[in-house]
């Protein structure tokens, strides 16, 4: 399976390879972020890259790890305005459905918000600035230590993500606020992305869990 671990490949080498593949794909999409589909595609790649880097956090130089995460966060946050405008429009369409013609002025306004957000990305040279940050992430991956810890490194990364997910779940139980629910969903998606990488190596053990996480975290569009 493309973009996943190979049986014959050392885990840290695989992480570097997969990150490079994901960065290359995201960079190809950047010139097209005036389109909603490209925005969605880049955001998905950013989530995968975050999940990958968190898998090997302990095997990266601390400063390199922080800088890589900072660069990815900037790209995701800059795209968030366009994403949010699109989500609001889609939610409106879902609610209005066949009666949307009765609210055409509202829908027209929401569509213009989407277009405006996409125009702002082009106006601020988002593509060029984001490309530079993704290239920086690629350079920071060179700070991965020599591959000597094998699958124990990956195990530690997944365990960290699982523990984070549990903490977010208990926070939701204690206080089911929108903020806590969002944090829990992000934690679920992180574990899902990590297990999807590992699943081809141990499909019998992981596939069912990965599918359950996909159902749990798959309610939102992006």
Backbone as ProteinMPNN parsed JSONL, in Angstrom:
{"seq_chain_A": "XXXXXXXXXXXXXXXXXXXXXXXXXXXXXXXXXXXXXXXXXXXXXXXXXXXXXXXXXXXXXXXXXXXXXXXXXXXXXXXXXXXXXXXXXXXXXXXXXXXXXXXXXXXXXXXXXXXXXXXXXXXXXXXXXXXXXXXXXXXXXXXXXXXXXXXXXXXXXXXXXXXXXXXXXXXXXXXXXXXXXXXXXXXXXXXXXXXXXXXXXXXXXXXXXXXXXXXXXXXXXX", "coords_chain_A": {"N_chain_A": [[0.848, -1.201, 0.0], [0.597, 2.196, -0.89], [2.369, 4.877, 0.679], [2.705, 3.807, 3.231], [4.106, 1.729, 5.863], [6.712, -0.556, 5.043], [7.41, -4.054, 5.102], [10.065, -4.812, 4.872], [11.495, -2.568, 5.534], [13.276, -0.3, 7.59], [11.787, 1.309, 10.367], [12.252, 4.161, 10.949], [13.48, 5.01, 8.627], [11.392, 4.541, 6.9], [9.521, 6.42, 7.84], [10.784, 8.828, 7.144], [10.803, 8.534, 4.357], [8.012, 8.368, 3.752], [7.093, 10.82, 4.737], [8.436, 12.54, 2.998], [7.167, 11.828, 0.609], [4.519, 12.649, 1.142], [4.88, 15.389, 1.557], [5.778, 16.135, -0.972], [3.467, 15.604, -2.48], [1.662, 17.429, -1.303], [2.899, 19.858, -1.924], [2.589, 19.9, -4.684], [-0.089, 20.424, -4.855], [-0.372, 22.976, -3.849], [-0.22, 25.26, -5.688], [-2.822, 25.267, -6.569], [-4.582, 26.066, -4.646], [-6.556, 27.911, -4.82], [-8.828, 26.629, -5.262], [-11.435, 24.743, -3.777], [-11.19, 21.941, -3.489], [-8.449, 21.497, -3.616], [-7.573, 22.84, -1.342], [-8.727, 21.228, 0.622], [-7.315, 18.84, 0.095], [-4.638, 19.543, 0.696], [-4.85, 20.133, 3.426], [-5.491, 17.59, 4.439], [-3.091, 16.246, 3.923], [-1.403, 17.638, 5.638], [-2.375, 16.832, 8.125], [-1.693, 14.118, 8.053], [1.082, 14.332, 7.962], [1.618, 15.533, 10.434], [0.819, 13.453, 12.123], [2.697, 11.496, 11.438], [5.171, 12.692, 12.159], [4.786, 12.926, 14.896], [4.888, 10.285, 15.59], [7.604, 9.712, 15.726], [8.696, 11.419, 17.517], [10.486, 11.333, 19.718], [12.798, 10.631, 18.479], [13.706, 12.74, 17.098], [15.574, 15.775, 16.909], [14.914, 18.114, 19.435], [14.44, 20.861, 18.916], [14.2, 20.794, 16.119], [11.903, 19.24, 15.867], [9.955, 20.926, 17.046], [10.059, 23.124, 15.291], [9.286, 21.946, 12.877], [6.644, 21.141, 13.464], [5.571, 23.663, 13.954], [5.736, 24.859, 11.428], [3.968, 23.229, 9.951], [1.636, 23.748, 11.334], [1.226, 26.436, 10.728], [0.606, 26.357, 7.982], [-1.76, 24.822, 8.033], [-3.422, 26.429, 9.689], [-3.614, 28.77, 8.195], [-5.055, 27.915, 6.021], [-7.4, 27.384, 7.247], [-9.415, 29.341, 7.377], [-10.556, 29.394, 4.816], [-11.403, 26.736, 4.726], [-13.278, 26.704, 6.865], [-15.224, 28.471, 5.92], [-16.214, 27.002, 3.762], [-17.216, 24.731, 5.095], [-19.323, 25.856, 6.569], [-21.002, 26.684, 4.488], [-21.618, 24.167, 3.349], [-22.932, 23.003, 5.529], [-25.152, 24.654, 5.701], [-26.396, 24.024, 3.24], [-27.039, 21.361, 3.743], [-28.914, 21.639, 5.778], [-30.887, 23.255, 4.639], [-31.544, 21.986, 2.232], [-33.924, 20.915, -0.084], [-35.3, 23.27, 0.088], [-33.63, 25.366, -0.26], [-33.829, 27.421, -2.104], [-35.49, 29.264, -0.981], [-33.925, 30.626, 0.695], [-32.057, 31.978, -0.756], [-30.597, 34.508, -0.774], [-29.058, 34.275, 1.554], [-27.55, 32.004, 1.001], [-26.148, 32.924, -1.205], [-24.561, 34.861, -0.021], [-22.981, 33.243, 1.652], [-21.62, 31.7, -0.24], [-20.132, 33.701, -1.456], [-18.459, 34.354, 0.622], [-16.871, 32.071, 0.704], [-15.583, 32.283, -1.797], [-14.221, 34.681, -1.401], [-12.45, 34.014, 0.679], [-10.815, 32.158, -0.647], [-9.726, 33.813, -2.607], [-8.201, 35.49, -1.01], [-6.159, 33.822, -0.186], [-4.658, 33.571, -2.535], [-3.983, 36.244, -2.936], [-2.286, 36.808, -0.818], [-0.045, 35.407, -1.429], [-0.012, 32.761, -0.575], [0.668, 30.193, -1.549], [3.429, 30.259, -2.272], [4.633, 30.905, 0.202], [3.764, 28.797, 1.825], [4.928, 26.651, 0.486], [7.623, 27.095, 1.033], [7.659, 26.615, 3.804], [6.951, 23.904, 3.898], [9.154, 22.787, 2.64], [10.996, 23.373, 4.588], [10.131, 21.661, 6.624], [10.819, 19.222, 5.47], [13.593, 19.456, 5.524], [14.004, 19.463, 8.278], [13.431, 16.849, 8.887], [15.741, 15.549, 8.393], [16.985, 15.565, 10.764], [16.321, 13.36, 12.14], [17.348, 10.72, 14.235], [19.917, 8.195, 13.874], [18.665, 5.142, 12.571], [18.049, 2.999, 14.995], [16.424, 1.995, 16.905], [14.31, 0.514, 16.075], [11.051, -0.997, 15.881], [10.171, -0.275, 18.371], [10.28, 2.464, 18.672], [8.121, 3.34, 17.089], [6.055, 2.089, 18.471], [6.105, 3.485, 20.9], [5.328, 6.01, 20.019], [2.694, 5.587, 19.068], [1.503, 4.773, 21.455], [1.664, 7.122, 22.918], [-0.095, 8.76, 21.46], [-2.468, 7.328, 21.805], [-2.822, 7.573, 24.578], [-3.209, 10.306, 24.737], [-5.617, 10.487, 23.347], [-7.323, 9.139, 25.146], [-7.231, 10.89, 27.327], [-8.443, 13.144, 26.201], [-10.966, 12.082, 25.731], [-11.955, 11.659, 28.354], [-12.048, 14.284, 29.174], [-14.121, 15.198, 27.565], [-16.243, 13.705, 28.581], [-16.419, 14.818, 31.138], [-16.842, 17.477, 30.501], [-18.659, 18.254, 27.958], [-17.994, 20.219, 25.853], [-17.857, 22.229, 22.829], [-15.218, 22.771, 22.166], [-13.775, 20.775, 23.574], [-14.841, 18.473, 22.385], [-13.931, 18.82, 19.78], [-11.156, 18.658, 20.19], [-10.985, 16.008, 21.018], [-11.832, 14.646, 18.724], [-9.749, 15.346, 16.974], [-7.648, 14.005, 18.207], [-8.492, 11.365, 17.857], [-8.425, 11.176, 15.042], [-5.709, 11.437, 14.662], [-4.618, 9.072, 15.78], [-5.889, 7.268, 14.098], [-4.735, 7.916, 11.576], [-2.103, 7.182, 12.113], [-2.303, 4.421, 12.659], [-3.226, 3.552, 10.198], [-0.962, 3.701, 8.657], [0.548, 1.65, 9.708], [-1.01, -0.589, 9.474], [-0.854, -2.235, 7.003], [1.308, -3.881, 7.623], [0.609, -5.427, 9.846], [-2.148, -6.476, 9.361], [-4.199, -8.166, 10.367], [-4.259, -7.651, 13.069], [-4.659, -4.932, 13.376], [-6.437, -3.785, 11.54], [-9.222, -3.88, 12.196], [-9.406, -2.182, 14.44], [-8.503, 0.218, 13.298], [-10.556, 0.708, 11.457], [-12.705, 1.075, 13.173], [-11.907, 3.437, 14.459], [-11.977, 5.135, 12.283], [-14.722, 5.284, 11.823], [-15.513, 6.487, 14.195], [-14.237, 8.991, 14.107], [-15.1, 10.119, 11.76], [-17.189, 11.924, 11.205], [-17.148, 14.622, 10.514], [-16.59, 16.793, 7.658], [-14.024, 17.555, 7.011]], "CA_chain_A": [[0.0, 0.0, 0.0], [1.393, 3.409, -0.982], [2.334, 5.756, 1.832], [2.645, 3.048, 4.473], [5.335, 1.026, 6.198], [7.012, -1.795, 4.332], [7.934, -5.077, 5.995], [11.521, -4.882, 4.763], [12.056, -1.237, 5.708], [13.447, 0.161, 8.96], [10.718, 2.282, 10.613], [12.613, 5.563, 10.821], [13.691, 5.252, 7.204], [10.052, 4.595, 6.31], [8.918, 7.7, 8.209], [11.389, 9.866, 6.302], [10.32, 8.344, 2.983], [6.595, 8.694, 3.651], [6.972, 12.267, 4.899], [8.86, 13.167, 1.742], [6.101, 11.595, -0.376], [3.368, 13.47, 1.492], [5.269, 16.773, 1.301], [5.8, 16.305, -2.426], [2.08, 15.662, -2.943], [1.069, 18.69, -0.842], [3.499, 20.963, -2.688], [1.982, 19.905, -6.014], [-1.439, 20.967, -4.734], [-0.356, 24.358, -3.376], [-0.594, 26.269, -6.695], [-4.243, 25.162, -6.909], [-5.383, 26.287, -3.438], [-7.701, 28.763, -5.12], [-9.955, 25.719, -5.427], [-11.763, 24.111, -2.497], [-10.679, 20.572, -3.44], [-7.016, 21.546, -3.33], [-7.459, 23.205, 0.077], [-9.033, 20.004, 1.376], [-6.228, 17.876, -0.107], [-3.455, 19.978, 1.436], [-5.12, 19.959, 4.86], [-5.385, 16.162, 4.74], [-1.675, 15.897, 3.958], [-0.835, 18.219, 6.85], [-2.753, 15.95, 9.236], [-0.877, 12.904, 7.948], [2.452, 14.688, 8.317], [1.65, 15.701, 11.882], [0.751, 12.128, 12.738], [3.977, 10.836, 11.197], [6.229, 13.3, 12.963], [4.549, 12.586, 16.298], [5.305, 8.896, 15.803], [9.051, 9.618, 15.968], [9.059, 12.638, 18.251], [11.649, 11.111, 20.573], [13.966, 10.385, 17.642], [14.041, 13.994, 16.431], [16.079, 16.872, 17.707], [13.764, 18.81, 20.01], [14.205, 22.1, 18.178], [13.722, 20.433, 14.783], [10.515, 18.796, 16.021], [9.104, 22.101, 17.277], [10.008, 23.928, 14.08], [8.489, 21.22, 11.882], [5.238, 21.249, 13.847], [5.187, 25.061, 13.78], [5.53, 25.093, 9.992], [2.737, 22.546, 9.555], [0.507, 24.458, 11.961], [0.992, 27.673, 9.982], [-0.089, 26.018, 6.736], [-3.128, 24.398, 8.362], [-4.195, 27.553, 10.221], [-3.87, 29.721, 7.117], [-6.108, 27.33, 5.192], [-8.605, 27.134, 8.054], [-10.467, 30.317, 7.06], [-11.246, 28.892, 3.631], [-12.083, 25.497, 5.115], [-14.436, 27.019, 7.704], [-16.262, 29.049, 5.065], [-16.793, 25.905, 2.992], [-17.985, 23.891, 6.018], [-20.565, 26.572, 6.877], [-21.856, 26.594, 3.295], [-22.105, 22.784, 3.244], [-23.903, 22.783, 6.604], [-26.373, 25.356, 5.286], [-27.046, 23.227, 2.195], [-27.613, 20.162, 4.37], [-30.094, 22.031, 6.555], [-31.937, 23.804, 3.777], [-31.881, 20.953, 1.253], [-34.75, 21.297, -1.237], [-35.884, 24.589, 0.302], [-32.564, 26.358, -0.271], [-34.202, 28.565, -2.934], [-36.159, 30.242, -0.132], [-32.887, 31.35, 1.425], [-31.013, 32.242, -1.751], [-29.669, 35.588, -0.395], [-28.108, 33.769, 2.55], [-26.619, 31.108, 0.33], [-25.298, 33.764, -2.048], [-23.576, 35.469, 0.874], [-22.049, 32.208, 2.098], [-20.774, 31.361, -1.383], [-19.182, 34.796, -1.647], [-17.453, 34.197, 1.682], [-15.947, 31.034, 0.239], [-14.759, 32.833, -2.874], [-13.347, 35.703, -0.831], [-11.381, 33.334, 1.413], [-9.892, 31.592, -1.627], [-9.0, 34.93, -3.232], [-7.217, 35.997, -0.055], [-5.003, 32.931, -0.224], [-3.851, 33.948, -3.696], [-3.498, 37.61, -2.743], [-1.208, 36.823, 0.184], [1.008, 34.502, -1.891], [0.014, 31.607, 0.324], [1.322, 29.05, -2.17], [4.871, 30.386, -2.148], [5.039, 30.863, 1.612], [3.526, 27.441, 2.321], [5.937, 25.791, -0.118], [8.855, 27.282, 1.801], [7.525, 25.945, 5.104], [6.987, 22.457, 3.695], [10.549, 22.443, 2.383], [11.661, 23.404, 5.89], [9.782, 20.416, 7.303], [11.635, 18.182, 4.857], [14.959, 19.589, 6.048], [14.018, 19.076, 9.689], [13.4, 15.388, 8.978], [17.135, 15.079, 8.376], [17.438, 15.518, 12.155], [16.006, 12.051, 12.737], [18.539, 9.998, 14.652], [20.19, 6.983, 13.115], [17.663, 4.109, 12.898], [18.608, 1.937, 15.836], [15.472, 1.583, 17.94], [13.328, -0.379, 15.482], [9.618, -0.751, 16.031], [9.872, 0.278, 19.689], [10.027, 3.892, 18.489], [6.749, 3.488, 16.606], [5.17, 1.689, 19.56], [6.035, 4.589, 21.863], [4.56, 7.096, 19.411], [1.273, 5.219, 19.075], [1.054, 4.775, 22.846], [1.468, 8.527, 23.287], [-1.318, 9.234, 20.818], [-3.596, 6.656, 22.46], [-3.011, 8.188, 25.886], [-3.79, 11.614, 24.485], [-7.015, 10.255, 23.016], [-8.031, 8.808, 26.378], [-7.362, 12.113, 28.108], [-9.463, 13.979, 25.548], [-12.268, 11.442, 25.946], [-12.404, 11.939, 29.72], [-12.404, 15.699, 29.226], [-15.445, 15.323, 26.962], [-17.207, 13.159, 29.536], [-16.569, 15.795, 32.22], [-17.326, 18.758, 29.969], [-18.85, 18.046, 26.513], [-18.015, 21.484, 25.13], [-17.436, 22.122, 21.43], [-13.75, 22.759, 22.14], [-13.308, 19.461, 24.011], [-15.221, 17.505, 21.364], [-13.016, 19.016, 18.652], [-9.849, 18.114, 20.584], [-11.092, 14.547, 21.022], [-11.865, 14.179, 17.339], [-8.394, 15.461, 16.419], [-6.845, 12.919, 18.765], [-8.934, 10.137, 17.197], [-7.904, 11.186, 13.678], [-4.264, 11.234, 14.724], [-4.371, 7.635, 15.956], [-6.336, 6.608, 12.87], [-3.706, 8.111, 10.555], [-0.921, 6.399, 12.468], [-2.575, 2.99, 12.485], [-3.357, 3.278, 8.769], [0.398, 3.494, 8.173], [1.077, 0.39, 10.223], [-1.951, -1.664, 9.178], [-0.406, -3.221, 6.01], [2.282, -4.805, 8.185], [-0.119, -6.328, 10.733], [-3.565, -6.191, 9.075], [-5.132, -8.931, 11.189], [-4.312, -7.102, 14.421], [-4.889, -3.494, 13.417], [-7.463, -3.321, 10.604], [-10.517, -3.668, 12.857], [-9.289, -0.978, 15.264], [-8.406, 1.365, 12.392], [-11.879, 0.944, 10.894], [-13.539, 1.625, 14.255], [-11.496, 4.821, 14.636], [-12.474, 5.884, 11.116], [-16.147, 5.556, 12.057], [-15.629, 7.402, 15.33], [-13.766, 10.322, 13.786], [-15.423, 10.458, 10.396], [-18.449, 12.65, 11.064], [-16.95, 15.932, 9.876], [-16.182, 16.73, 6.25], [-12.598, 17.852, 6.84]], "C_chain_A": [[0.878, 1.244, 0.0], [1.264, 4.236, 0.29], [2.225, 5.033, 3.15], [3.976, 2.345, 4.7], [5.474, -0.252, 5.388], [7.68, -2.772, 5.295], [9.456, -5.058, 6.014], [12.23, -3.575, 5.089], [12.142, -0.853, 7.179], [12.476, 1.314, 9.222], [11.116, 3.734, 10.423], [12.919, 5.947, 9.379], [12.344, 5.381, 6.503], [9.378, 5.928, 6.615], [9.471, 8.816, 7.336], [10.88, 9.763, 4.866], [8.873, 8.795, 2.834], [6.371, 10.2, 3.81], [7.371, 12.986, 3.614], [7.798, 13.002, 0.656], [4.906, 12.507, -0.124], [3.663, 14.959, 1.241], [5.259, 17.058, -0.192], [4.384, 16.437, -2.976], [1.441, 16.996, -2.551], [1.612, 19.868, -1.643], [2.926, 21.033, -4.105], [0.596, 20.532, -5.986], [-1.451, 22.456, -4.404], [-0.717, 25.382, -4.45], [-2.075, 26.287, -7.027], [-5.14, 25.452, -5.713], [-6.402, 27.409, -3.604], [-8.957, 27.951, -5.339], [-10.174, 24.954, -4.12], [-11.184, 22.704, -2.394], [-9.197, 20.546, -3.095], [-6.766, 21.922, -1.874], [-7.684, 21.974, 0.943], [-7.882, 19.006, 1.288], [-4.993, 18.261, 0.698], [-3.668, 19.791, 2.935], [-5.025, 18.489, 5.273], [-3.921, 15.742, 4.836], [-1.005, 16.448, 5.217], [-1.153, 17.339, 8.057], [-1.919, 14.678, 9.234], [0.556, 13.184, 8.364], [2.591, 14.892, 9.823], [1.664, 14.356, 12.594], [2.077, 11.381, 12.589], [5.068, 11.377, 12.101], [6.046, 12.979, 14.441], [4.903, 11.135, 16.604], [6.761, 8.81, 16.229], [9.555, 10.846, 16.722], [10.34, 12.46, 19.055], [12.922, 10.88, 19.775], [14.336, 11.606, 16.802], [14.695, 14.95, 17.418], [14.896, 17.715, 18.178], [13.426, 20.087, 19.252], [13.656, 21.815, 16.78], [12.263, 19.993, 14.828], [9.586, 19.994, 16.177], [8.951, 22.934, 16.007], [9.167, 23.259, 12.994], [7.003, 21.332, 12.2], [4.732, 22.689, 13.665], [4.901, 25.374, 12.315], [4.232, 24.461, 9.519], [1.512, 23.255, 10.117], [0.191, 25.738, 11.19], [0.215, 27.39, 8.7], [-1.55, 25.671, 7.026], [-3.982, 25.575, 8.828], [-4.538, 28.562, 9.13], [-4.984, 29.224, 6.209], [-7.438, 27.228, 5.93], [-9.736, 28.096, 7.715], [-11.266, 29.848, 5.855], [-12.025, 27.625, 3.949], [-13.36, 25.786, 5.893], [-15.581, 27.602, 6.873], [-16.972, 27.977, 4.256], [-17.657, 25.008, 3.874], [-19.323, 24.547, 6.344], [-21.532, 26.5, 5.694], [-22.442, 25.19, 3.151], [-23.154, 22.482, 4.316], [-25.232, 23.458, 6.27], [-27.131, 24.547, 4.236], [-27.696, 21.978, 2.774], [-28.905, 20.489, 5.116], [-31.247, 22.479, 5.653], [-32.458, 22.769, 2.787], [-32.766, 21.516, 0.143], [-35.346, 22.695, -1.103], [-34.848, 25.698, 0.233], [-32.912, 27.584, -1.108], [-34.89, 29.652, -2.108], [-35.152, 31.108, 0.628], [-31.74, 31.722, 0.492], [-30.102, 33.42, -1.383], [-28.618, 35.131, 0.618], [-27.073, 32.88, 1.878], [-25.65, 31.89, -0.556], [-24.19, 34.399, -1.208], [-22.53, 34.449, 1.32], [-21.104, 31.777, 0.97], [-19.736, 32.452, -1.633], [-18.098, 34.761, -0.571], [-16.415, 33.163, 1.282], [-15.007, 31.577, -0.829], [-13.763, 33.856, -2.338], [-12.168, 35.058, -0.098], [-10.355, 32.743, 0.459], [-9.079, 32.689, -2.32], [-7.917, 35.471, -2.308], [-5.97, 35.118, -0.017], [-4.079, 33.306, -1.374], [-3.215, 35.321, -3.497], [-2.3, 37.649, -1.812], [-0.054, 35.878, -0.182], [1.134, 33.304, -0.949], [0.821, 30.456, -0.262], [2.837, 29.104, -1.989], [5.348, 30.267, -0.716], [4.844, 29.467, 2.203], [4.558, 26.468, 1.755], [7.246, 25.894, 0.644], [8.792, 26.551, 3.136], [7.545, 24.426, 4.96], [8.403, 21.986, 3.37], [11.364, 22.467, 3.677], [11.37, 22.138, 6.684], [10.647, 19.27, 6.767], [13.067, 18.238, 5.367], [15.037, 19.146, 7.504], [14.002, 17.553, 9.853], [14.794, 14.787, 8.904], [17.688, 14.959, 9.782], [16.988, 14.239, 12.858], [17.3, 11.331, 13.073], [18.741, 8.764, 13.777], [19.216, 5.888, 13.528], [18.272, 2.962, 13.692], [17.623, 1.415, 16.872], [14.331, 0.731, 17.393], [11.895, 0.026, 15.767], [9.238, -0.221, 17.406], [9.603, 1.779, 19.609], [8.587, 4.124, 18.064], [5.753, 3.138, 17.705], [5.002, 2.823, 20.567], [5.194, 5.73, 21.311], [3.067, 6.813, 19.415], [0.715, 5.249, 20.498], [0.802, 6.201, 23.336], [0.162, 9.064, 22.725], [-2.554, 8.618, 21.469], [-3.887, 7.295, 23.812], [-3.63, 9.57, 25.753], [-5.272, 11.49, 24.153], [-7.859, 9.948, 24.237], [-8.254, 10.049, 27.237], [-8.446, 13.019, 27.53], [-10.856, 13.407, 25.76], [-12.803, 11.766, 27.343], [-12.759, 13.41, 29.889], [-13.796, 15.936, 28.638], [-16.522, 14.806, 27.912], [-17.476, 14.167, 30.653], [-17.187, 17.103, 31.736], [-17.465, 18.641, 28.449], [-18.986, 19.348, 25.728], [-17.563, 21.25, 23.684], [-15.913, 22.02, 21.325], [-13.208, 21.383, 22.515], [-13.652, 18.375, 22.997], [-14.301, 17.608, 20.154], [-11.636, 18.424, 18.964], [-9.873, 16.595, 20.575], [-11.081, 14.009, 19.602], [-10.478, 14.266, 16.692], [-7.5, 14.34, 16.924], [-7.194, 11.584, 18.111], [-8.361, 10.059, 15.783], [-6.398, 10.964, 13.652], [-3.943, 9.75, 14.854], [-4.772, 6.872, 14.697], [-5.282, 6.726, 11.779], [-2.459, 7.284, 10.847], [-1.144, 4.905, 12.252], [-2.721, 2.623, 11.012], [-1.982, 3.035, 8.13], [0.915, 2.102, 8.521], [0.242, -0.798, 9.778], [-1.463, -2.664, 8.126], [0.594, -4.218, 6.549], [1.607, -5.839, 9.094], [-1.618, -6.157, 10.534], [-4.524, -6.935, 9.984], [-5.32, -8.289, 12.563], [-4.83, -5.661, 14.456], [-6.096, -3.043, 12.602], [-8.786, -3.007, 11.302], [-10.505, -2.403, 13.708], [-9.257, 0.272, 14.397], [-9.767, 1.715, 11.807], [-12.824, 1.545, 11.934], [-13.195, 3.088, 14.507], [-11.995, 5.686, 13.485], [-13.942, 6.229, 11.289], [-16.322, 6.593, 13.157], [-15.266, 8.825, 14.942], [-14.219, 10.846, 12.443], [-16.692, 11.244, 10.184], [-18.285, 13.971, 10.333], [-16.432, 15.752, 8.461], [-14.688, 16.888, 6.097], [-11.88, 17.754, 8.186]], "O_chain_A": [[1.807, 1.342, 0.802], [0.198, 4.293, 0.903], [1.697, 5.594, 4.111], [4.859, 2.364, 3.842], [4.493, -0.934, 5.088], [8.422, -2.367, 6.19], [10.067, -5.267, 7.062], [13.448, -3.482, 4.935], [11.19, -1.058, 7.933], [12.351, 2.209, 8.386], [10.376, 4.483, 9.785], [12.65, 7.072, 8.959], [12.171, 6.224, 5.622], [8.732, 6.507, 5.741], [8.718, 9.654, 6.843], [10.565, 10.773, 4.235], [8.541, 9.523, 1.898], [5.554, 10.787, 3.1], [6.708, 13.935, 3.197], [7.556, 13.922, -0.125], [4.343, 13.072, -1.062], [2.797, 15.696, 0.768], [4.782, 18.107, -0.625], [4.125, 17.279, -3.836], [0.761, 17.623, -3.363], [0.861, 20.775, -2.001], [2.794, 22.123, -4.662], [0.152, 21.107, -6.98], [-2.448, 23.131, -4.657], [-1.468, 26.311, -4.153], [-2.55, 27.21, -7.69], [-6.328, 25.129, -5.741], [-7.043, 27.814, -2.634], [-10.03, 28.507, -5.574], [-9.219, 24.567, -3.446], [-10.73, 22.307, -1.321], [-8.744, 19.667, -2.361], [-5.855, 21.389, -1.241], [-6.927, 21.711, 1.878], [-7.513, 18.394, 2.29], [-4.366, 17.401, 1.317], [-2.764, 19.339, 3.637], [-4.524, 18.187, 6.356], [-3.549, 14.974, 5.724], [-0.138, 15.794, 5.797], [-0.295, 17.125, 8.914], [-1.488, 14.212, 10.289], [1.178, 12.367, 9.043], [3.58, 14.464, 10.418], [2.421, 14.146, 13.541], [2.521, 10.71, 13.521], [5.801, 10.616, 12.732], [7.024, 12.783, 15.162], [5.188, 10.795, 17.752], [7.123, 7.93, 17.011], [10.708, 11.251, 16.571], [11.19, 13.35, 19.067], [14.017, 10.928, 20.336], [15.176, 11.521, 15.906], [14.399, 14.929, 18.613], [13.982, 17.995, 17.402], [12.258, 20.362, 18.979], [12.755, 22.509, 16.31], [11.479, 20.329, 13.94], [8.55, 20.069, 15.517], [7.856, 23.394, 15.685], [8.424, 23.929, 12.277], [6.193, 21.588, 11.309], [3.587, 22.898, 13.264], [3.937, 26.072, 12.0], [3.475, 25.079, 8.771], [0.478, 23.348, 9.456], [-0.976, 26.088, 11.017], [-0.731, 28.108, 8.375], [-2.46, 26.159, 6.356], [-5.133, 25.709, 8.414], [-5.623, 29.143, 9.136], [-5.768, 30.018, 5.688], [-8.48, 27.01, 5.313], [-10.904, 27.709, 7.761], [-12.496, 29.893, 5.86], [-13.16, 27.454, 3.505], [-14.404, 25.191, 5.623], [-16.748, 27.276, 7.087], [-18.189, 28.029, 4.082], [-18.724, 24.57, 3.445], [-20.349, 23.867, 6.391], [-22.731, 26.283, 5.874], [-23.63, 25.04, 2.864], [-24.141, 21.794, 4.053], [-26.302, 22.904, 6.523], [-28.35, 24.397, 4.319], [-28.779, 21.583, 2.345], [-29.864, 19.718, 5.09], [-32.407, 22.134, 5.872], [-33.66, 22.684, 2.536], [-32.393, 22.495, -0.504], [-35.847, 23.247, -2.083], [-35.126, 26.836, 0.613], [-32.374, 28.666, -0.873], [-34.877, 30.823, -2.487], [-35.488, 32.178, 1.134], [-30.584, 31.772, 0.912], [-28.905, 33.341, -1.662], [-27.456, 35.534, 0.558], [-25.876, 32.985, 2.146], [-24.47, 31.553, -0.643], [-23.035, 34.465, -1.629], [-21.337, 34.752, 1.361], [-19.924, 31.521, 1.209], [-18.593, 32.157, -1.982], [-16.946, 35.103, -0.837], [-15.219, 33.358, 1.497], [-13.796, 31.362, -0.777], [-12.608, 33.896, -2.764], [-11.028, 35.501, -0.235], [-9.154, 32.815, 0.72], [-7.89, 32.514, -2.587], [-6.843, 35.865, -2.763], [-4.858, 35.615, 0.163], [-2.86, 33.353, -1.209], [-2.053, 35.533, -3.845], [-1.389, 38.453, -2.01], [0.805, 35.585, 0.65], [2.234, 32.893, -0.581], [1.581, 29.808, 0.457], [3.456, 28.113, -1.601], [6.35, 29.607, -0.443], [5.668, 29.007, 2.993], [5.013, 25.564, 2.457], [7.909, 24.883, 0.877], [9.773, 25.933, 3.551], [8.101, 23.733, 5.812], [8.803, 20.898, 3.785], [12.301, 21.686, 3.846], [12.26, 21.6, 7.344], [11.143, 18.448, 7.537], [13.687, 17.204, 5.614], [16.017, 18.528, 7.919], [14.505, 17.03, 10.847], [15.004, 13.643, 9.307], [18.728, 14.334, 9.993], [17.25, 14.062, 14.048], [18.242, 11.336, 12.281], [17.846, 8.352, 13.04], [18.96, 5.716, 14.72], [18.921, 2.075, 13.137], [17.942, 0.5, 17.631], [13.479, 0.275, 18.154], [11.565, 1.206, 15.879], [8.111, 0.234, 17.602], [8.801, 2.311, 20.377], [7.906, 4.996, 18.605], [4.73, 3.804, 17.857], [3.894, 3.09, 21.032], [4.43, 6.352, 22.049], [2.265, 7.692, 19.728], [-0.409, 5.698, 20.719], [-0.149, 6.455, 24.075], [-0.596, 9.738, 23.423], [-3.564, 9.295, 21.663], [-5.043, 7.533, 24.16], [-4.475, 9.96, 26.559], [-6.087, 12.287, 24.618], [-8.983, 10.436, 24.358], [-9.331, 10.238, 27.803], [-9.258, 13.587, 28.262], [-11.816, 14.154, 25.947], [-13.976, 12.108, 27.493], [-13.662, 13.75, 30.653], [-14.558, 16.763, 29.14], [-17.591, 15.405, 28.029], [-18.621, 14.351, 31.066], [-17.949, 17.752, 32.453], [-16.505, 18.896, 27.723], [-19.974, 19.554, 25.023], [-16.971, 20.22, 23.36], [-15.388, 21.275, 20.498], [-12.296, 20.874, 21.864], [-12.858, 17.462, 22.769], [-13.931, 16.59, 19.568], [-11.024, 17.774, 18.116], [-8.898, 15.959, 20.173], [-10.399, 13.026, 19.311], [-10.079, 13.368, 15.95], [-6.694, 13.789, 16.174], [-6.313, 10.769, 17.841], [-7.87, 9.01, 15.367], [-5.874, 10.364, 12.713], [-3.098, 9.228, 14.128], [-4.08, 5.943, 14.279], [-4.966, 5.735, 11.121], [-1.835, 6.749, 9.931], [-0.275, 4.21, 11.724], [-2.38, 1.509, 10.616], [-1.858, 2.259, 7.182], [1.62, 1.467, 7.738], [0.755, -1.916, 9.714], [-1.639, -3.865, 8.332], [0.726, -5.308, 5.993], [2.003, -7.004, 9.102], [-2.305, -5.728, 11.461], [-5.568, -6.392, 10.344], [-6.398, -8.369, 13.152], [-5.381, -5.227, 15.467], [-6.718, -2.032, 12.929], [-9.403, -1.978, 11.027], [-11.47, -1.639, 13.705], [-9.903, 1.27, 14.715], [-10.099, 2.893, 11.674], [-13.64, 2.411, 11.618], [-14.09, 3.9, 14.743], [-12.39, 6.834, 13.69], [-14.369, 7.332, 10.948], [-17.178, 7.472, 13.061], [-15.912, 9.771, 15.392], [-13.774, 11.911, 12.018], [-17.233, 11.238, 9.079], [-19.186, 14.397, 9.611], [-15.903, 14.698, 8.107], [-14.125, 16.389, 5.122], [-10.67, 17.969, 8.257]]}, "name": "protein", "num_of_chains": 1, "seq": "XXXXXXXXXXXXXXXXXXXXXXXXXXXXXXXXXXXXXXXXXXXXXXXXXXXXXXXXXXXXXXXXXXXXXXXXXXXXXXXXXXXXXXXXXXXXXXXXXXXXXXXXXXXXXXXXXXXXXXXXXXXXXXXXXXXXXXXXXXXXXXXXXXXXXXXXXXXXXXXXXXXXXXXXXXXXXXXXXXXXXXXXXXXXXXXXXXXXXXXXXXXXXXXXXXXXXXXXXXXXXX"}
